[in-house]
Amino acid sequence: MGLYQLFVLTTIAASGIAAIILSIKFRHRLTKMQAMVISMAMGMNIGLTAGVLFGSLYQGNLYTSTLVSAGIGVLAGLASGIVFGILPSLEGFMSGLMGGMMGAMLGEMVSQDQASTLLNILLTLTTSSLLLYNILSAKNPISEKKWFLKPILTFVLLFSFLYFGNQLDKSTAFSYFNTSQTEKRHGEHENTNNLNANQIVLTVYPSKFSYTPSEITLKKGQEASLTLNNLDNADHDIEIKEMAVKKLENNQHANHGTAQADFHLHASGKSEATLKFTPLESGVFEFYCSIPGHKENGMIGTITVN
């Protein structure tokens, strides 16, 4: 976990603590309906932020990321509404639960750069939600002299805080993996490709929604071996439709779970799968990852059969 991720986690914790303090302070100035709005906003925003954070950190382990982020969202929602009564507490509980679940699924599907952008947006929403205590409890805020100084000062402080966090080093990969092992395995596959041009290796690196290489050239009628080397924690696959191939019977990964695909190769997190086949027709064919959200994030390539 890098500095930026620690900054996000610290901001989530600080926002939750601030929500508890403000709830106690404003418990006699807010109505039940206003308290429900605040507890819902805090639970949902903190749950979403925690979900994207842990979903990106633990890609490939959706159960753990969902459990942790939903728990954080539930605690935030309950903490915001508990002093106001049962209804705000329930509203905060359900909003935090939903936010944590949705955030974890979103974090599972996006790349590292996209996760950073989402976290910046969600942190802004989370910290801005704390302003609801003053906004909803104020009767006539513009009656005071120099009333505009408070929102301007608040904006400057909030912007400065988030800008500082955004400048922290994000180079630490969200997904946990051993770099030396990654480089070693990649070197081994490069050596294999040099030995036999028909032995193709497609590598998927952690948090990188792409294939390396993304372009393959084969010969019609010549047997080839394609290996999907998945170094990521999440599952990935290769799917090609409308490509006529002859596959060997002992390829267990062929057409795994996809009845309509002419060509399919699946590899779980931190594993690899190999398929031996012979292309039967010439042309240019697109291959992609069929797992929801992965193709849209750039997991596509082409196979040219001469």
Backbone bond lengths (Angstrom), bond angles and torsions (degrees), N, CA, C in turn:
res aa  C-N    CA-C-N  psi(-1)  N-CA   C-N-CA  omega(-1)  CA-C   N-CA-C  phi
1 M - - - 1.465 - - 1.529 108.90 -
2 G 1.344 116.86 123.62 1.449 121.81 -177.21 1.519 113.29 -86.62
3 L 1.336 115.12 -176.41 1.461 121.11 -178.21 1.518 111.90 -62.97
4 Y 1.329 116.23 -41.07 1.464 118.62 -178.23 1.529 111.36 -65.54
5 Q 1.329 116.56 -41.50 1.460 119.65 178.47 1.526 111.35 -63.81
6 L 1.342 116.53 -38.54 1.467 120.57 175.94 1.519 111.13 -65.06
7 F 1.332 116.42 -37.39 1.462 120.95 176.45 1.527 110.68 -61.54
8 V 1.332 116.29 -44.84 1.471 120.37 178.91 1.526 110.78 -62.02
9 L 1.333 115.93 -46.13 1.466 119.91 -179.04 1.530 111.05 -64.03
10 T 1.322 117.06 -40.36 1.464 120.81 178.42 1.527 111.15 -65.11
11 T 1.329 116.74 -39.77 1.461 120.78 178.77 1.519 111.39 -65.20
12 I 1.340 116.24 -39.49 1.470 120.03 176.66 1.523 110.65 -60.97
13 A 1.347 116.30 -46.68 1.461 120.51 -179.70 1.531 111.33 -63.82
14 A 1.347 116.55 -42.66 1.460 120.40 -179.87 1.527 111.07 -65.18
15 S 1.324 116.94 -38.17 1.470 120.43 178.24 1.518 111.11 -64.95
16 G 1.332 116.51 -40.29 1.467 119.88 177.50 1.515 112.39 -63.83
17 I 1.330 116.91 -43.43 1.465 120.92 178.80 1.525 110.42 -65.27
18 A 1.338 116.76 -41.53 1.458 120.70 178.22 1.526 111.18 -62.88
19 A 1.346 116.89 -37.29 1.460 120.42 178.80 1.529 110.82 -63.78
20 I 1.323 117.47 -39.42 1.468 120.52 178.25 1.529 110.53 -63.68
21 I 1.324 117.02 -46.22 1.468 121.62 -178.99 1.525 110.65 -63.07
22 L 1.330 117.23 -45.04 1.461 121.02 -178.94 1.529 111.62 -68.41
23 S 1.335 116.71 -35.02 1.472 119.20 177.36 1.526 110.97 -62.45
24 I 1.325 116.18 -42.45 1.465 120.16 177.78 1.530 110.53 -65.24
25 K 1.310 116.75 -39.84 1.459 121.22 -177.95 1.525 112.07 -67.66
26 F 1.322 117.37 -39.02 1.463 121.37 -173.63 1.530 113.01 -104.29
27 R 1.319 118.94 14.82 1.459 120.37 -174.32 1.526 113.09 -63.74
28 H 1.345 118.02 -25.22 1.461 120.67 179.75 1.519 113.02 -97.18
29 R 1.325 117.50 -2.39 1.464 121.29 -177.01 1.523 113.27 -109.81
30 L 1.331 117.02 -7.28 1.459 121.20 -178.77 1.523 110.40 -113.03
31 T 1.325 115.66 141.85 1.463 120.53 175.37 1.523 109.98 -78.15
32 K 1.320 116.36 170.11 1.463 120.93 178.32 1.529 111.03 -60.65
33 M 1.327 115.69 -41.73 1.463 119.33 -179.38 1.521 111.23 -64.98
34 Q 1.328 117.01 -42.63 1.457 120.12 177.63 1.529 111.56 -63.74
35 A 1.322 115.60 -39.95 1.468 119.97 178.04 1.526 111.24 -64.19
36 M 1.335 117.20 -36.68 1.467 120.56 177.91 1.523 110.93 -65.19
37 V 1.341 116.54 -39.87 1.470 120.44 178.50 1.524 110.50 -62.53
38 I 1.324 116.68 -43.63 1.463 120.86 -178.14 1.522 111.38 -67.37
39 S 1.334 117.36 -46.71 1.466 120.17 -179.07 1.524 111.21 -64.29
40 M 1.339 116.98 -35.34 1.458 120.57 177.37 1.531 110.43 -66.40
41 A 1.337 116.84 -44.59 1.467 120.98 -178.99 1.523 111.08 -64.56
42 M 1.334 117.52 -44.27 1.458 120.35 -178.71 1.524 111.17 -67.05
43 G 1.330 117.36 -45.49 1.456 120.39 -179.88 1.515 112.63 -62.81
44 M 1.334 116.48 -44.69 1.458 120.84 -178.27 1.523 111.57 -66.86
45 N 1.340 117.14 -48.73 1.463 120.42 -176.46 1.529 112.43 -67.03
46 I 1.329 117.17 -42.95 1.463 119.35 178.70 1.525 110.44 -68.25
47 G 1.337 117.05 -38.94 1.461 119.91 177.36 1.518 112.54 -62.77
48 L 1.337 117.01 -43.42 1.463 120.84 178.41 1.527 111.47 -63.55
49 T 1.338 115.72 -44.63 1.462 119.69 -179.00 1.530 111.04 -62.78
50 A 1.329 116.25 -46.59 1.461 119.84 178.66 1.527 110.83 -64.11
51 G 1.332 116.87 -36.51 1.459 120.33 -179.83 1.517 112.72 -63.92
52 V 1.336 117.07 -46.28 1.467 120.34 178.79 1.526 110.30 -64.37
53 L 1.342 116.69 -39.61 1.457 120.46 179.91 1.527 111.71 -61.97
54 F 1.339 116.73 -54.54 1.462 119.90 -175.96 1.525 112.00 -76.77
55 G 1.336 117.45 -29.34 1.457 119.34 174.93 1.512 111.93 -63.49
56 S 1.351 117.15 -35.50 1.454 121.63 177.86 1.523 111.76 -77.59
57 L 1.324 116.24 -35.93 1.460 119.97 179.21 1.520 111.86 -66.68
58 Y 1.339 116.26 -39.62 1.459 120.69 -174.28 1.521 111.09 -117.56
59 Q 1.324 116.12 50.69 1.455 119.30 177.05 1.520 109.96 -60.63
60 G 1.309 115.71 134.21 1.457 121.18 -175.58 1.506 113.12 97.22
61 N 1.339 117.22 -8.72 1.468 121.49 177.97 1.524 108.06 -129.44
62 L 1.339 114.68 68.12 1.466 120.84 -175.06 1.518 112.25 -63.69
63 Y 1.317 117.24 -31.12 1.466 120.40 -179.39 1.529 110.75 -62.08
64 T 1.327 116.33 -48.63 1.466 120.16 -178.80 1.519 111.94 -65.44
65 S 1.336 116.90 -46.89 1.461 120.07 -178.77 1.526 111.71 -63.49
66 T 1.336 117.28 -37.75 1.461 120.28 177.87 1.519 111.27 -67.53
67 L 1.324 116.40 -42.51 1.464 120.63 -178.99 1.531 110.89 -62.32
68 V 1.317 116.61 -45.91 1.470 120.73 -177.57 1.520 111.33 -68.30
69 S 1.338 116.98 -49.18 1.464 120.38 -176.24 1.528 111.79 -68.32
70 A 1.332 117.45 -38.29 1.466 119.32 177.22 1.521 110.61 -65.13
71 G 1.337 117.11 -38.13 1.460 120.59 177.02 1.517 112.14 -62.67
72 I 1.343 116.63 -41.82 1.464 120.42 178.36 1.522 110.69 -65.42
73 G 1.338 117.05 -43.10 1.459 120.47 178.63 1.518 112.47 -62.92
74 V 1.319 116.72 -41.59 1.472 121.26 178.88 1.525 110.70 -63.37
75 L 1.328 117.34 -45.30 1.465 120.78 178.97 1.525 111.39 -61.90
76 A 1.333 116.85 -40.58 1.465 119.99 179.56 1.521 111.41 -65.90
77 G 1.335 116.39 -43.37 1.458 119.55 179.27 1.518 112.71 -65.38
78 L 1.330 116.32 -42.41 1.464 120.11 178.06 1.523 111.33 -65.42
79 A 1.333 116.50 -42.95 1.465 120.04 -178.95 1.520 111.87 -62.77
80 S 1.344 116.21 -33.78 1.462 119.80 -179.45 1.527 112.52 -74.57
81 G 1.338 117.09 -29.58 1.461 119.16 -173.21 1.509 116.02 -109.62
82 I 1.345 118.20 -8.44 1.460 120.42 -171.71 1.525 112.80 -63.23
83 V 1.340 117.29 -35.53 1.472 118.84 -177.39 1.519 112.06 -76.35
84 F 1.336 117.24 -13.34 1.462 120.65 -178.47 1.525 113.12 -94.58
85 G 1.327 117.44 -13.17 1.455 119.47 178.47 1.512 112.87 127.97
86 I 1.342 115.51 -175.12 1.457 122.04 -172.99 1.524 113.18 -70.62
87 L 1.353 117.73 -40.91 1.460 120.03 -176.87 1.529 112.72 -66.27
88 P 1.344 119.59 -49.38 1.469 118.42 175.18 1.521 112.74 -60.09
89 S 1.339 117.11 -33.99 1.464 120.41 178.35 1.521 111.35 -64.57
90 L 1.335 116.73 -45.06 1.469 120.56 178.74 1.520 111.39 -64.85
91 E 1.332 116.14 -40.24 1.465 120.23 178.76 1.524 110.29 -62.29
92 G 1.330 116.45 -44.47 1.459 120.37 178.08 1.515 112.35 -65.36
93 F 1.340 116.77 -38.82 1.467 121.78 179.19 1.524 110.87 -60.34
94 M 1.325 116.71 -52.13 1.459 120.51 -176.94 1.526 112.00 -67.40
95 S 1.335 116.58 -38.80 1.470 119.29 179.38 1.518 110.68 -66.10
96 G 1.332 117.21 -42.44 1.462 120.42 177.99 1.513 112.06 -64.02
97 L 1.334 117.48 -38.88 1.462 121.81 178.49 1.525 110.91 -63.44
98 M 1.327 116.03 -47.69 1.472 120.09 -179.83 1.524 111.09 -65.78
99 G 1.334 116.57 -42.08 1.460 119.64 179.95 1.516 112.25 -62.22
100 G 1.338 116.79 -43.21 1.458 120.10 179.23 1.513 112.70 -63.96
101 M 1.322 117.61 -40.81 1.461 121.05 179.91 1.524 111.50 -67.09
102 M 1.342 116.38 -46.05 1.464 119.42 -178.92 1.523 110.91 -67.40
103 G 1.333 117.37 -39.09 1.459 120.21 179.17 1.511 112.50 -64.24
104 A 1.334 117.59 -39.63 1.462 121.07 179.26 1.532 111.17 -64.11
105 M 1.327 117.18 -41.93 1.461 120.05 178.12 1.522 110.94 -65.98
106 L 1.327 116.75 -38.11 1.462 120.26 178.91 1.525 110.57 -67.22
107 G 1.335 116.97 -43.08 1.451 120.47 178.42 1.517 112.89 -63.51
108 E 1.320 116.70 -29.28 1.463 121.69 178.83 1.526 111.27 -69.02
109 M 1.332 117.17 -28.02 1.452 121.20 -170.34 1.524 114.27 -97.76
110 V 1.343 118.36 -16.33 1.461 119.90 -173.02 1.520 111.23 -100.56
111 S 1.331 115.89 163.74 1.458 121.79 177.68 1.523 109.87 -83.93
112 Q 1.344 116.06 177.21 1.464 120.91 -178.06 1.521 111.10 -63.66
113 D 1.325 118.04 -45.28 1.464 120.95 -179.79 1.529 111.31 -63.79
114 Q 1.318 116.35 -40.96 1.460 119.76 179.25 1.523 110.95 -67.41
115 A 1.335 116.68 -36.70 1.460 120.30 178.02 1.528 110.54 -63.68
116 S 1.327 117.58 -40.22 1.463 121.11 178.84 1.522 110.88 -62.77
117 T 1.325 116.78 -42.95 1.469 120.56 178.91 1.526 110.89 -64.11
118 L 1.332 116.49 -44.88 1.460 120.25 179.05 1.522 111.62 -62.52
119 L 1.325 116.75 -40.57 1.461 120.20 179.99 1.522 111.48 -64.83
120 N 1.330 117.37 -36.94 1.465 120.01 176.36 1.531 110.97 -61.62
121 I 1.327 116.04 -43.73 1.471 120.22 179.94 1.522 111.00 -66.14
122 L 1.335 116.04 -45.88 1.464 120.09 -176.65 1.522 112.23 -69.28
123 L 1.331 117.47 -34.03 1.465 119.71 175.80 1.525 110.78 -64.28
124 T 1.334 115.67 -38.73 1.467 119.57 177.16 1.523 110.92 -62.74
125 L 1.325 117.01 -43.69 1.465 120.66 178.22 1.525 111.50 -65.18
126 T 1.327 116.26 -39.94 1.466 120.15 -178.21 1.524 111.46 -64.77
127 T 1.319 116.53 -50.75 1.462 119.31 -178.99 1.531 111.40 -68.34
128 S 1.333 116.94 -34.32 1.465 119.90 178.15 1.525 111.91 -67.62
129 S 1.332 117.12 -26.98 1.460 120.19 179.14 1.528 111.94 -62.39
130 L 1.322 117.10 -25.75 1.467 120.14 178.68 1.523 111.68 -65.57
131 L 1.329 116.85 -22.80 1.459 120.38 178.97 1.521 112.37 -70.22
132 L 1.331 117.10 -16.72 1.462 120.39 -179.89 1.528 112.19 -61.41
133 Y 1.323 117.03 -29.88 1.466 119.45 179.58 1.530 110.64 -59.61
134 N 1.324 116.87 -47.44 1.460 120.70 179.57 1.524 112.36 -72.76
135 I 1.336 115.36 -39.63 1.471 119.35 -176.78 1.528 111.31 -65.17
136 L 1.338 117.23 -47.46 1.461 120.31 -175.92 1.529 113.15 -75.72
137 S 1.311 116.29 -24.84 1.469 118.69 -178.33 1.521 113.05 -89.06
138 A 1.346 117.15 -13.13 1.466 120.22 -177.72 1.522 110.45 -76.09
139 K 1.345 117.28 132.95 1.464 122.17 178.82 1.520 111.02 -87.54
140 N 1.302 117.78 -48.93 1.453 121.03 -179.90 1.522 108.93 -148.82
141 P 1.331 117.86 75.76 1.461 121.28 -171.12 1.525 114.10 -64.32
142 I 1.333 118.77 -28.19 1.466 119.97 -175.81 1.516 112.27 -82.63
143 S 1.319 118.49 -0.32 1.458 120.73 177.38 1.524 111.68 -75.47
144 E 1.324 117.18 -20.76 1.454 120.54 179.77 1.529 110.59 -81.60
145 K 1.314 116.03 149.89 1.449 120.91 176.76 1.528 109.44 -72.08
146 K 1.311 113.68 141.73 1.467 121.20 -179.42 1.532 111.34 54.46
147 W 1.333 116.11 40.02 1.458 120.91 -179.47 1.524 111.95 -64.12
148 F 1.336 116.35 -25.43 1.462 121.07 -175.67 1.517 112.96 -73.03
149 L 1.348 116.87 -14.17 1.459 119.21 -178.29 1.526 112.22 -67.18
150 K 1.320 116.97 -34.94 1.464 120.50 -178.72 1.524 112.57 -63.71
151 P 1.353 118.09 -52.18 1.478 116.75 179.88 1.522 112.96 -65.15
152 I 1.343 117.85 -34.48 1.462 120.02 179.15 1.522 110.36 -66.46
153 L 1.337 116.31 -45.57 1.458 120.17 179.53 1.527 110.96 -63.56
154 T 1.321 115.99 -41.11 1.465 120.13 178.78 1.525 110.87 -62.22
155 F 1.325 116.60 -42.57 1.461 121.15 179.27 1.526 111.10 -62.73
156 V 1.331 116.91 -43.82 1.463 120.99 -179.16 1.527 110.76 -63.25
157 L 1.334 116.43 -44.11 1.458 119.94 -179.82 1.528 111.52 -65.63
158 L 1.334 116.20 -43.33 1.463 120.38 -179.84 1.522 111.21 -65.22
159 F 1.328 116.23 -43.21 1.468 119.93 179.46 1.519 110.90 -63.83
160 S 1.324 116.69 -42.89 1.470 120.52 -179.70 1.522 111.12 -62.86
161 F 1.328 116.28 -41.14 1.464 120.66 -179.51 1.522 111.23 -64.13
162 L 1.332 116.88 -48.09 1.453 120.41 -178.01 1.527 111.62 -70.45
163 Y 1.319 116.97 -33.57 1.463 120.08 177.50 1.528 110.41 -65.34
164 F 1.331 115.25 -40.82 1.463 119.37 176.94 1.531 110.77 -60.55
165 G 1.307 117.31 -45.60 1.458 120.68 179.72 1.511 112.61 -63.79
166 N 1.332 116.50 -34.71 1.460 120.13 -178.71 1.519 112.39 -70.95
167 Q 1.337 117.76 -19.81 1.458 121.28 179.40 1.530 112.75 -85.05
168 L 1.324 116.82 -7.96 1.464 119.42 -179.33 1.518 110.46 -68.77
169 D 1.301 114.98 156.23 1.460 121.84 -175.97 1.514 110.92 -64.31
170 K 1.343 115.69 123.70 1.467 121.24 177.71 1.528 111.01 -108.31
171 S 1.316 116.61 10.34 1.464 119.63 -174.41 1.516 112.58 -68.58
172 T 1.352 117.51 -24.03 1.463 120.34 177.03 1.518 109.13 -63.98
173 A 1.325 116.76 123.51 1.464 120.24 -176.85 1.507 110.80 -63.55
174 F 1.332 116.53 141.73 1.455 120.79 178.38 1.521 110.62 -65.92
175 S 1.329 116.58 -42.08 1.455 119.31 -178.77 1.519 109.42 -80.89
176 Y 1.351 115.99 138.20 1.452 119.66 -179.76 1.523 109.73 -83.75
177 F 1.354 116.29 128.30 1.458 120.71 178.95 1.515 108.93 -161.57
178 N 1.311 116.16 163.56 1.456 122.41 -178.95 1.517 108.57 -96.90
179 T 1.348 116.17 113.41 1.455 121.31 -174.57 1.521 112.03 -63.46
180 S 1.325 116.85 -41.11 1.461 119.29 -177.80 1.516 111.63 -63.63
181 Q 1.334 116.08 -39.97 1.461 119.35 177.98 1.511 110.82 -65.79
182 T 1.356 116.23 -37.82 1.456 120.81 179.14 1.520 111.00 -60.94
183 E 1.354 115.19 -48.60 1.456 119.17 -179.39 1.524 111.52 -64.89
184 K 1.338 115.88 -36.74 1.457 119.86 -179.59 1.523 111.02 -64.14
185 R 1.350 115.65 -46.57 1.462 119.14 -178.52 1.515 111.00 -66.58
186 H 1.341 115.87 -37.41 1.457 118.86 179.79 1.524 110.27 -65.40
187 G 1.360 116.69 -39.51 1.457 120.32 178.43 1.511 112.14 -63.87
188 E 1.343 115.63 -38.38 1.455 119.85 178.67 1.522 110.93 -62.19
189 H 1.343 116.39 -42.73 1.464 119.24 -178.57 1.518 111.04 -70.80
190 E 1.346 117.67 -32.49 1.453 119.16 176.94 1.529 110.44 -64.33
191 N 1.350 116.11 -39.44 1.455 120.18 177.66 1.521 110.90 -63.60
192 T 1.333 115.80 -38.90 1.470 120.49 178.51 1.511 111.19 -62.44
193 N 1.357 116.42 -42.22 1.455 119.85 179.92 1.522 111.14 -64.44
194 N 1.335 116.73 -35.01 1.452 119.42 178.91 1.521 111.52 -67.27
195 L 1.338 116.65 -30.16 1.456 120.35 -179.27 1.520 111.78 -74.70
196 N 1.305 117.08 -35.96 1.449 120.04 -175.42 1.516 109.12 -144.85
197 A 1.316 117.68 113.28 1.460 121.58 -176.57 1.518 112.24 -66.19
198 N 1.336 117.26 -20.53 1.461 120.45 -179.65 1.527 112.87 -83.57
199 Q 1.331 116.88 -6.25 1.459 120.89 177.83 1.531 108.63 -97.77
200 I 1.328 115.42 96.69 1.463 121.99 -175.19 1.530 109.54 -93.45
201 V 1.332 116.02 136.18 1.460 121.70 176.88 1.521 108.83 -122.06
202 L 1.333 116.55 121.06 1.464 122.37 173.46 1.525 107.83 -103.16
203 T 1.317 116.37 121.56 1.464 121.11 -177.64 1.520 110.28 -106.22
204 V 1.329 116.18 136.00 1.465 122.68 173.83 1.520 107.32 -114.89
205 Y 1.335 116.19 115.19 1.459 120.81 -178.86 1.528 110.75 -86.95
206 P 1.339 117.38 156.46 1.469 120.96 -178.16 1.523 112.15 -57.92
207 S 1.336 115.26 131.79 1.469 123.90 177.19 1.522 113.06 62.14
208 K 1.327 117.80 14.71 1.455 121.30 176.80 1.522 108.12 -113.65
209 F 1.313 116.89 107.29 1.446 121.24 -177.45 1.524 109.79 -82.69
210 S 1.335 114.89 72.09 1.458 120.84 -179.61 1.521 109.22 -162.24
211 Y 1.321 114.75 160.15 1.459 121.57 174.53 1.526 109.20 -101.80
212 T 1.330 116.34 143.17 1.459 121.77 175.22 1.527 109.38 -126.51
213 P 1.349 118.49 111.01 1.468 127.84 -1.43 1.535 111.08 -79.75
214 S 1.319 116.08 170.28 1.467 120.65 -179.44 1.532 111.99 -105.32
215 E 1.337 116.70 -3.28 1.461 120.92 177.92 1.526 109.44 -128.11
216 I 1.339 116.00 131.02 1.464 122.24 -177.68 1.522 108.76 -128.04
217 T 1.329 115.82 141.66 1.462 120.92 176.52 1.530 108.95 -121.93
218 L 1.330 116.62 127.89 1.463 122.75 -179.42 1.531 109.71 -128.27
219 K 1.339 114.51 169.55 1.458 119.84 177.61 1.528 109.70 -112.57
220 K 1.302 115.12 136.57 1.462 120.88 179.16 1.524 110.13 -62.67
221 G 1.343 115.01 132.79 1.447 120.42 177.31 1.507 115.03 81.12
222 Q 1.312 118.28 -0.54 1.463 121.63 -179.47 1.528 109.81 -107.42
223 E 1.334 115.90 127.84 1.463 119.85 -176.69 1.536 110.91 -64.96
224 A 1.334 115.60 138.63 1.464 121.68 -179.62 1.523 109.41 -133.43
225 S 1.327 114.49 158.41 1.468 121.09 177.48 1.529 107.98 -122.42
226 L 1.337 116.54 122.99 1.464 121.74 -179.36 1.526 109.13 -115.25
227 T 1.334 115.69 122.65 1.470 121.40 179.44 1.522 109.60 -113.70
228 L 1.329 116.67 127.63 1.460 122.45 173.63 1.524 107.60 -96.23
229 N 1.328 116.22 106.32 1.463 122.70 -177.86 1.528 108.33 -96.34
230 N 1.321 116.94 96.67 1.465 122.56 -174.93 1.530 109.93 -93.67
231 L 1.336 117.00 102.56 1.460 122.04 177.81 1.527 112.06 -90.38
232 D 1.322 115.75 -3.45 1.460 120.73 179.80 1.517 110.00 -81.73
233 N 1.347 115.97 164.16 1.463 120.04 176.19 1.527 112.30 -81.57
234 A 1.335 116.45 -22.91 1.461 121.06 -179.48 1.527 110.30 -87.40
235 D 1.326 116.19 157.13 1.460 121.55 175.78 1.527 110.15 -70.34
236 H 1.334 115.67 147.14 1.461 122.05 174.03 1.523 108.32 -143.24
237 D 1.314 115.63 161.90 1.462 119.52 177.06 1.520 110.42 -150.45
238 I 1.315 114.82 177.09 1.463 122.75 174.60 1.517 107.06 -127.80
239 E 1.316 116.18 129.96 1.461 120.08 178.42 1.525 109.48 -134.58
240 I 1.334 114.61 133.76 1.462 121.53 177.04 1.514 107.83 -132.22
241 K 1.307 116.70 130.39 1.460 120.81 177.13 1.522 110.33 -109.31
242 E 1.325 114.23 149.87 1.460 122.59 177.26 1.526 112.31 64.15
243 M 1.323 115.62 35.20 1.467 120.51 174.09 1.520 107.91 -120.94
244 A 1.292 116.20 118.01 1.463 120.75 -177.97 1.521 109.70 -80.95
245 V 1.324 115.95 119.71 1.464 120.92 178.58 1.530 109.05 -137.18
246 K 1.318 114.61 156.20 1.451 121.60 172.55 1.519 107.25 -108.78
247 K 1.341 116.88 117.85 1.467 121.93 -177.35 1.519 110.17 -105.29
248 L 1.331 115.71 147.65 1.456 120.15 174.96 1.513 109.72 -73.86
249 E 1.299 118.17 149.06 1.463 121.94 -174.21 1.518 113.16 -69.00
250 N 1.325 119.01 -22.83 1.459 120.40 -175.77 1.532 113.34 -87.81
251 N 1.339 117.64 10.24 1.459 120.96 177.21 1.526 109.45 -85.14
252 Q 1.314 116.39 98.79 1.462 120.84 -175.20 1.518 112.55 -72.20
253 H 1.328 118.75 -21.82 1.455 120.98 -175.80 1.527 112.13 -88.12
254 A 1.291 118.42 -6.14 1.451 119.97 -178.23 1.525 110.59 -68.31
255 N 1.346 115.35 136.55 1.459 121.54 177.01 1.516 112.82 52.61
256 H 1.327 116.87 37.48 1.463 122.46 179.60 1.527 110.65 -70.47
257 G 1.315 117.51 103.83 1.451 121.60 174.68 1.512 114.91 76.02
258 T 1.322 120.48 11.21 1.462 122.13 -178.85 1.518 108.80 -134.97
259 A 1.312 115.65 99.22 1.451 120.27 -175.17 1.527 112.31 -72.97
260 Q 1.364 118.36 -26.79 1.451 121.14 -174.65 1.519 112.95 -90.45
261 A 1.323 118.40 -12.25 1.459 120.75 -176.49 1.516 110.77 -79.29
262 D 1.326 116.00 138.72 1.458 120.12 174.25 1.528 110.88 -79.25
263 F 1.329 116.07 -22.41 1.459 120.90 -175.38 1.521 107.14 -149.02
264 H 1.337 116.79 125.44 1.471 119.44 -179.28 1.523 109.57 -150.80
265 L 1.349 115.17 133.80 1.454 121.92 -179.91 1.521 107.87 -137.87
266 H 1.330 116.75 124.28 1.462 121.70 -174.66 1.526 110.66 -119.69
267 A 1.358 115.67 138.42 1.463 121.31 177.16 1.522 109.27 -135.54
268 S 1.318 116.32 125.27 1.458 120.76 176.69 1.532 109.90 -70.47
269 G 1.337 115.88 172.15 1.449 119.92 179.88 1.521 112.40 -59.26
270 K 1.340 115.74 139.15 1.466 122.45 179.27 1.531 112.58 57.03
271 S 1.321 116.23 42.30 1.466 119.39 179.20 1.530 108.65 -149.22
272 E 1.303 115.62 179.24 1.453 120.15 177.12 1.520 109.63 -141.96
273 A 1.311 115.19 157.21 1.468 121.41 179.07 1.526 107.86 -139.53
274 T 1.322 115.92 145.31 1.462 121.45 -176.46 1.518 110.56 -126.25
275 L 1.313 115.62 140.92 1.459 121.77 178.12 1.523 109.26 -132.78
276 K 1.329 115.87 124.71 1.460 121.00 175.80 1.519 108.39 -99.88
277 F 1.326 115.77 132.17 1.462 119.90 -175.71 1.524 109.26 -155.30
278 T 1.322 114.21 168.69 1.460 121.58 175.80 1.524 108.69 -127.25
279 P 1.339 119.27 117.03 1.471 120.57 177.74 1.526 110.66 -68.62
280 L 1.326 115.65 135.32 1.463 120.63 -173.28 1.522 113.65 -107.48
281 E 1.330 118.08 -4.98 1.458 120.07 179.27 1.525 110.35 -146.28
282 S 1.324 115.12 151.21 1.462 120.55 179.29 1.528 110.42 -82.91
283 G 1.339 114.46 160.24 1.461 119.27 178.06 1.518 111.56 142.78
284 V 1.323 114.10 179.65 1.458 121.74 177.45 1.520 107.70 -113.29
285 F 1.320 116.64 123.96 1.456 121.77 -174.31 1.530 110.16 -124.65
286 E 1.308 115.54 137.59 1.467 120.34 178.71 1.522 109.74 -89.12
287 F 1.331 115.79 136.80 1.467 119.38 171.13 1.521 108.45 -119.40
288 Y 1.333 116.09 153.68 1.464 121.16 -174.02 1.520 109.61 -157.92
289 C 1.332 115.14 168.60 1.462 121.13 175.88 1.515 108.34 -92.28
290 S 1.321 117.13 125.12 1.462 121.60 -174.60 1.521 113.43 -85.97
291 I 1.344 118.18 -3.97 1.456 120.70 178.60 1.530 108.58 -69.03
292 P 1.334 119.15 132.03 1.471 122.06 -174.46 1.522 113.27 -50.30
293 G 1.327 115.09 128.03 1.452 121.43 177.08 1.507 115.27 92.03
294 H 1.325 118.45 -19.66 1.461 120.64 -174.69 1.531 112.45 -77.43
295 K 1.325 116.71 -42.29 1.467 119.18 177.49 1.520 110.35 -62.95
296 E 1.335 116.70 -40.60 1.462 121.21 -179.53 1.527 111.91 -64.24
297 N 1.336 116.44 -25.45 1.459 121.04 179.93 1.526 113.18 -88.53
298 G 1.333 117.22 1.86 1.459 119.04 173.93 1.509 116.28 115.99
299 M 1.345 119.04 6.29 1.459 120.33 -178.67 1.538 109.87 -83.61
300 I 1.329 115.25 75.86 1.455 121.78 178.52 1.526 109.35 -138.53
301 G 1.304 116.22 160.24 1.461 121.90 177.09 1.518 109.24 -165.34
302 T 1.319 115.85 -177.58 1.464 120.44 -178.88 1.508 111.51 -133.36
303 I 1.335 115.62 145.21 1.456 123.19 172.76 1.533 107.56 -116.12
304 T 1.306 115.91 123.73 1.469 121.36 177.68 1.518 108.45 -106.65
305 V 1.324 115.66 121.03 1.451 121.57 179.12 1.526 107.86 -107.60
306 N 1.341 116.94 117.40 1.471 121.84 -179.11 1.523 110.57 -96.30
